[in-house]
């Protein structure tokens, strides 16, 4: 068994390229069904966020397929043109990347909280789609545990809680304050709610767009106003800032519609979506300035932040070692249990003549036999795990081979 990861992120691809590789929940479900037909592929988890798309796989040791070509096929992309954007990581590198990812060390904003939730949700969705397996379950569970430890035990003093907070800080550094300003948030999913909340915390008056659902129930942050999504263009001239954060495959703000608007103040637009929500050409119109996800970065040069990252990496190393201890023992544990069982049975068999001469009824003899078997198993267990702690993996495996051969030979004699 091995672990592979193929993906794309903000370090290697711009926003438009990342948009081509993004997955909706519906598309993920279709992908999982396709993955189940791939020979040698045992389990899958898909992570798709604004900054990355990653496909995690547990595969048989001699699996022979191209995950890059499979991904491109699912997304109707030409592999010869798009394979170049994908990063491939195998086993140790893949494991290390996932642990760093959950801790926020691979995020565009170091230490951001959202990714931990997103990784957990990715595992949960794969589980409900019956796409994951035991190896990926353990890997992701321990990675999330590691991320929580880093969050609890380490403080990234210069990091923000979300991309929305960073967007606000970036704008303020450029002299664009939101305190007391009219702001429109398009989208009421998780990113939209985070953004609306962050803006209100900064003192803005926030209005959120909602669509007409049959139920009529839409959850938006408390104290935020609401308007129908179809009314957004009529509302924009009264806004100082517009943020769009939806999972729509189409533009929520187009250049043709914005051209028709009459504005009497500068309007700043922030696009927090992948694929893009705001048509880039809007930024060329008079009075409008457009920011996207790639506009927001964080300075990683402070010594305090470097110290915190180093501490976080120590925590991750401890948790990764726990995973490797489990992973490398997958083949050994069944062999240890088998040796324990046959050694217990062998001891009980050798003592059969003794049982017959004891003045005990059959039930008492059976109890005694089971107790002796269990004692023999415990002794063998102690011996084997003692050897494992003192020998290299290769020497221990060779010792197991020798013991299995000896016991097989003994069984043949009897």
N, C-alpha and C positions, 0 to 999 in steps of 0.2 A: 504494500500500500504506500502511495506517495500523495503529496499535497501540491497542487498547482494553483496559480492565480494568474489571470490575464485581465488587464484593465487599462484604463486611461484616466489621467487626472490633470489638475491645473498646472502641474510642473512641466508637462510634456505637450499639452495641447491647449489651444485657445478655446474660447467659449463656443464658437461656432462648431468646431470639431467635436467638442464634448457633447454638444447638443445632438449630433448625429448618433451618438452611442448611448443616449439616455433611454431608460426603460420606464414605461408606465406600469402600474400594477397588472393591468390586463395583458400587456406585452410580456411581463415577467411570467405570468401563468402559462402563456403559450410557449415561452422558452423552456420552462421546466418540463413540460410534456415532451418537447423535442429532445432535451438532454437525456431523458430516460431511455431513448432508443440508441444512444451512442455506446458501442462496445467498449468495455473497460472503464467506463465512467460510473462510479459507485454513488456519488453524492454531489449536490450542487447548492451553492448559496449565491444569490445575486444582490449586490449592493449598488444602488443608483441614487446619487445625490447631486446637488448643484455643482460640486467640484470634482466628482469622480464617478466612474462606473467600474466595478470589479466583479469578476466571475471567479468564485472559489470552487475548487474541485478536489474530491478525493478520488484517486484513480488506482487501478491495478498496476502492479510494478512494471509490466511490459505493455501498458496501454500505448496505442499508436494512432493518435488522431490529432488534428490541428484545431485547438480551441479558437485560434484567431479566425480561421476560415469559417468555423461554425457560427461565431458571433456575427461576422460580416453577412453571412447568409441569412441569419434570422432578421437582421436589420436592413436587408436589401441594399447592402453596400458592396462595392467592388473590392474584393480582397487585395488585388494588386495595387490599388490606390490607397487603401485605408489600413492595411496591416501595419504600416510603418508607425502609426500612432499608438499602437498597443504595446504595453509593457508585459513581459512574461517573467514570473518569479516561480521558482521551484523549491519545494520543501523548506529547508532552513531559512532561506531568504523570504519565502512566502509567509512562514510562521512569524518571523521577526517583524515583517511589515504589518501584519494584522494586529499584533500586540501594540506596536507604535501607533497604529491608526486609531485604535480604541482609546488610547491615552491622549489623543489630540496632537501627537508629535508630527503627524504627516498632513495636518490640516493647513489651509491657507492662513488661518488664524490659530497660532499655536495655543493649545490648551482649551480650545472651544468645547463646550459641553454637548452640542447637538450630535456630534458623530457617535458618541457612546450610545445614545438612544437609537440612532439610525442603524448601527451594527446589530443591536439587539432585535430591532424590528425586522431586519433582513433575515436573521436566523428564524424568527417566528413565522415569517411569510413562507420561507422555504419549507418549514416544518408542516405548515397547513397545506402545502402543495405536495406533500410526501416526496420532497426532492432531496432532503438532506440525509445523512447517515450518521452512525455513531461517532465516527472519527471527527466529522465536522461539528457535530453537536458538542463534543468535549472541547475541541479547539476553540470554538466561538464562545462557549461558556467560560472557559478559563481566560480568554482574551478580555471579555467583558468584566470579569472579576478583577483582572489586572488594571483595566481602565478606571474602575471604581476606586481601587487602592491609590492610584496616582492622583485622582481627583481629591481624595480624602487626605492623603499624606503630603501632597505637594501643592504649592501655590504658584501659579504662573502670574506673577504680579503685573506683567504688562499685557496680559492676554485679556480678551473680551469674552463675554458670555455667548455672543452670537455674531453672525455677519451683520445683522441689523445694527447692533451697537457700534461695530467698527465703521459702518457706513455713516452713521451719525457723527462719530468722532472725526472721520475724514472730512466730512462737509464742514464741520465747525472749525477745523484747522485752516480751511480755505475761506473762512469768514462767513459761511452759510449756516446761520443758526436756525434751529427749529422751535425754540421756545416762543410760544405765543403765535406760531404760524399755523396756517391751514394746511393740513396734509391729507392726501387721499391714498388709501392702501387698496390695491386691486388684488383680491384673493383672500380667502378666509381659511386656507389650510394651515398646517403647522407653521410654515414660514411667514405667512401673512399675519397670523395671530402674534407671533414673536415680534414682528416688525411693528405692528400697531401698538403693542404693549411698550416696546422700547421708545417709540415716539412719544407716547403719553407720559412716560417716566421723564422724558426730556422736556416736557412742558408744552407739547404740541396739541392742537385741536385736531382730532383724528376722525375721519369718516372712512368706513370700510364698504366696499361693494359686496352685494350678495346677489345670488341668482335666485330665480323663482323655483323653489323646490315644491314638490307636491305636498310634503308635510308642513311646509311653512316655517319650520324650525331651523334656524341657522345660528350657530354658536359664535359670537364675536366677543372681543374683550369688553369688560364692563366700562361704561362711560364713553365708549366709542359710538359715533352716529353711524347710520347705515343709509345707503342708497341702492337702488337697483343697478345691477351691472350695466344694463343698457343705457343708463343715464350718465355714464362716466365722462363722456366727452363734453356734455353740457356743464359738468361740475368743474372740470379742469381749469377754466379761466379764473375761478375763484381761489385756486390753490397756489401755494408757494412751492410745495414739494409733492411729487407723485411717486409712489413706490409700487411696482408690480411684482408679485411673487406667487405665480400660479403654476400648475402643472399642465397648462394648456399646450397642445402641439402647434397652435396658431398664435399669431401676434395678438396681444390684447390692446396694443396701441399702435396704430399704423400711421405712416407718413401722410397718406392722402387725407385722413380724417383730421389730423392735427393742423394741416395747412389751412383748413377752413376756419380755425378758431381765431378769435380776436382776443389778444391778451394785453394787459396794461402793466405787466410786471414780469421779471424773469421767472421762469418756471424750471425747476430742477427735477429731473426724472431719474429714478434709480431702478435698474432692472436686476432683480435677484433670482431670476429663473434660468433654468436650463431644460430645454432649448429657450432661446431668448423670448421674452414677452414683448419687448419694445423694439420696433423696427429701427435699426441703427441710423437710418437716414433722418430720423426725427431730430437728431442732434445737429443737423445742418440747417434746420429751420431757425429763423430769427427769434430770439427770446427763449429758446429751449436748449438746455444742456443735459446730456444723457450720460449716466454712469452705469457700468455693468459690474459683474462680480470681479472681473480682473482688475478693476480700478482700486480695489481695497487690499491693502497689505499691512503687515506689522513689522516693526523693526526688531530683528532678532539679535542685535548686537550687545544688549545690556548684559553685564557680567552676572547680575542677579538672575536673569532669565536663563543664562547658560548653566548656572549652578542648579537651578530647579530642573532643567532638562536632564542634567547628569544624574540627579537623584531619581528622577522618574525612570531613567534607563536602568538603574540598579534594581528598582522594583520590578520592572518588566523582565529582567534577566531571571529573577527568582521565580516568577510565575511561568516563564517559558520553560524553565527546568522542570517544573511540575508537569507540564504537558509532555515533554520529552520522556520523563520517567514513565508516564502512563503509556505513551505511544510505543516506546521501545520494549515495554513489557508485554505488549499485546500477544506476541508470539511466544514469549517465555512463560507467561502465567498458565496457559493451558498445559504446557509441558511439565511445569512444576506440580500442578494439580494432579496430572496423570501419574507422575512418579510417587506422589504422596499416596494416592489411592492404591496402586499396585503393591507398594511396600507394606501398607497396612494389611492388605489382603494376604500377602505372602507370610507375614508374621502370624496372622490368625490361622492360616493353613498349617504352618509348622507346629502350632500348638494344639491342633485338633486331637492328637492322641491323649494329651493332658486333660482336655475337657472331658473326654469319655470316662476317665478314672476318678473324676471329682463327684462327690456325693451331693450333687445339685440337680434340681429338676430341669427340664428342657428350657423353660423360660429364663431361669437364672443363668444357665449356660450361655444362652443367646445374649443376655445382657453383658455378661463377662467378656464374651467374644467381641462385642461392639466396642466395649471400653478399651480393650487391648488394641483393637484396630485403630481407634481414635488416638490412643497414646503413641502408636507407631507413626501415624500420620503427622502428629504434632512434632515428633522428634525429627522426622524427615524434613518437615517444613522449616524448622529451626536450622537444620544443617544446610539446606539449600539456600535460604536467604542469607545465612552467614557467609556461605561461599560467594554469593552474588555481590555482597558488600566488599569482599576482599580481592576478587578477581576482576580482570578486564572483561569486557563484554565477550570478546572472542574466546578467552580461556574458559569463561563460565559456560558458554554455548558448547564448547568442546567437552567440558565435564558432563553436561547434560547428555550429550551424545553417548559418551562412554557408559554412564549409568544406565541409560535406556538399553544399550546393547547387552550389558551384564544381566539386567533383569529379564530381558527376552531370552537369553541363553539359559538362565535358571528355570524359567517357565518351560522351556523345551525339555529340560532334563526331568522335570516332574510331570 
